[in-house]
Amino acid sequence: MDVLYFAWVRERIGLPRETVNTDAATVADLVAELSAREDRYAMAFADTAALRVALDQELTDFDAPLAGVREVAFFPPMTGG
């Protein structure tokens, strides 16, 4: 699946997107898998309360299942103005 990173998440990881082969069942499982890769991922995902996630361009929660998902996007909360 494609994993996209936006704003400071992208800055910490150093990539705008990557293709990930995973057996993760949920978004939280994917985050744990990515965090275990390298320190830069661990830093980016250290506080998931400060992150939002979208699966196939629909906002969801970290306990959402990944079955059939083609794209996961991580980004900070959006603010209006």
C-alpha positions in Angstrom: 0.0 0.0 0.0 1.1 3.6 -0.5 1.8 5.5 2.7 1.7 9.3 2.5 3.2 11.8 5.0 2.3 15.4 5.2 3.6 18.5 7.0 5.9 17.9 10.0 5.4 14.1 9.6 7.0 14.3 6.2 9.8 16.5 7.6 10.6 14.1 10.4 10.5 11.0 8.2 12.2 12.6 5.2 9.8 11.2 2.6 6.6 12.4 1.1 5.4 8.9 0.3 6.5 5.3 0.1 5.2 1.9 -0.8 4.9 -0.4 2.2 4.4 -4.2 2.2 2.8 -5.1 5.5 0.7 -7.7 7.3 -0.6 -5.0 9.8 -4.2 -5.5 10.6 -5.0 -2.0 11.8 -3.5 1.5 11.4 -2.1 1.2 14.9 -0.3 -2.0 13.9 1.1 -0.2 10.9 2.3 2.7 13.1 4.0 0.2 15.4 5.7 -1.5 12.5 6.9 1.8 11.0 8.1 3.1 14.4 10.2 0.0 14.8 12.1 0.7 11.5 14.2 3.7 12.5 14.4 6.6 15.0 13.0 9.0 12.4 9.8 7.0 12.2 9.6 6.6 16.0 9.9 10.4 16.4 7.2 11.0 13.8 4.8 8.6 15.5 5.8 9.3 19.1 2.5 11.0 19.9 -0.4 9.6 17.8 -2.8 12.0 19.6 -1.1 14.7 17.5 -1.8 12.9 14.2 -4.8 12.3 12.0 -5.0 9.4 9.5 -7.0 8.8 6.3 -7.5 5.5 4.6 -8.2 5.9 0.8 -8.8 9.6 1.4 -11.4 9.2 4.2 -10.6 10.2 7.8 -10.6 7.4 10.3 -9.2 6.2 13.6 -6.0 4.4 14.4 -8.0 1.2 15.3 -9.4 1.1 11.7 -8.7 -2.1 9.7 -6.3 -2.0 6.8 -7.9 -4.9 4.8 -8.3 -3.7 1.2 -6.8 -0.3 1.8 -4.6 1.1 -1.0 -3.5 4.4 0.6 -2.8 5.5 4.1 -2.1 9.2 4.8 -0.7 10.6 8.1 -0.9 14.4 8.8 -1.3 16.8 11.7 -4.7 18.1 12.7 -6.0 20.8 10.3 -6.9 24.2 11.7 -9.3 26.7 10.1 -8.6 30.3 9.7 
